[in-house]
Amino acid sequence: EPWETAVALVSMGVSSADLDAIADRSGVDGAALTSTVTALARGRSAIGLVDVVADGAQRISEIVSALRSYAYLDRGTVQQVDVTEGIDSTIVLLRSQLKNVTVVRDYAPGVPSIAARGNELNQVWTNLIVNAVDATDGAGTIVVRTRANGEAVTVEVEDDGPGIDPEVLPRVFDPFFTTKPPGHGTGLGLSISHTIVVRQHGGELSVHSEPGRTVFTVELPIAHDPSDT
C-alpha cells in the first residue's frame, strides 16, 4: 500500500534516494525490499501512536491536576489562595472553549496569596473568561492580568469584543440581566461573581467598556477574612 507507506516515510524524512541506498546496501530487492520498507513504515506508525498516547496521558494529567486545584479538593473552606494558580487552572479546564481564542497571561511577579474561598474565586474567573469568550464570538483576544495593588490583589480580564452598550452597562451585575439571545445565557454569571467578590470577600468588581476593549476588574483585599462573611 504505497500511498499509506509514503506518509510514514515522509514523516521520518525518508526520501526515494534513501530507499535506493537501503536497497543498494542491503542487497535486497523485490518482495524482500517491500517487506523491509513496510516494516520501517509500520514501526514509525507505532511510534506515532505511542506519542499520541503519551500526549493524551499528559493532557489527562493536566486536567486532573487542574480539577483538583479548581475545586480545592482536600482543603479547608478558607485557605491561602494563589489567584494566578486558580486562573491557570480555569484556563486549562476551559481549553475547548478557548481553542480559537488568543489568551495573553500578563502576571506581575510577587503577587501575594490571599485568604479566600478558592473554589468560589475560581467560579469568578470562569464566569469572567467565558463572558469574554462570548463577547469575542470565540475568536478574539483575551488578556488576563494579575498584580499587587497596595493592600489588595487586582485581577483584570480584558477582551477585544465590540463592547457593552453604555445604556445597559450599569445593569450587567443585576440578577437575570443578560445581553445574550434567549437560550444562550441565564444572566446569573456576573451577578454571582459580584456576590462572591463583594459580599463574601470584601472586594470590588467593576467594568469599563468601549468599542474594542472591555475590562472587568476584581480587587481583593489581602487582609480580609472570608470566614467572617
Salt bridges, closest charged atoms under 4 A:
ASP55 OD2 - ARG59 NE 3.16
GLU62 OE1 - ARG95 NH2 3.04
ASP74 OD2 - ARG68 NH2 2.91
ASP88 OD1 - ARG105 NH1 2.60
ASP106 OD2 - ARG145 NE 3.73
ASP134 OD2 - LYS180 NZ 2.59
GLU156 OE1 - ARG145 NH1 3.11
GLU156 OE2 - ARG147 NH1 3.38
GLU158 OE1 - ARG145 NH2 2.70
GLU158 OE2 - ARG213 NE 3.41
ASP174 OD2 - ARG171 NE 3.94
GLU210 OE1 - HIS208 NE2 3.12
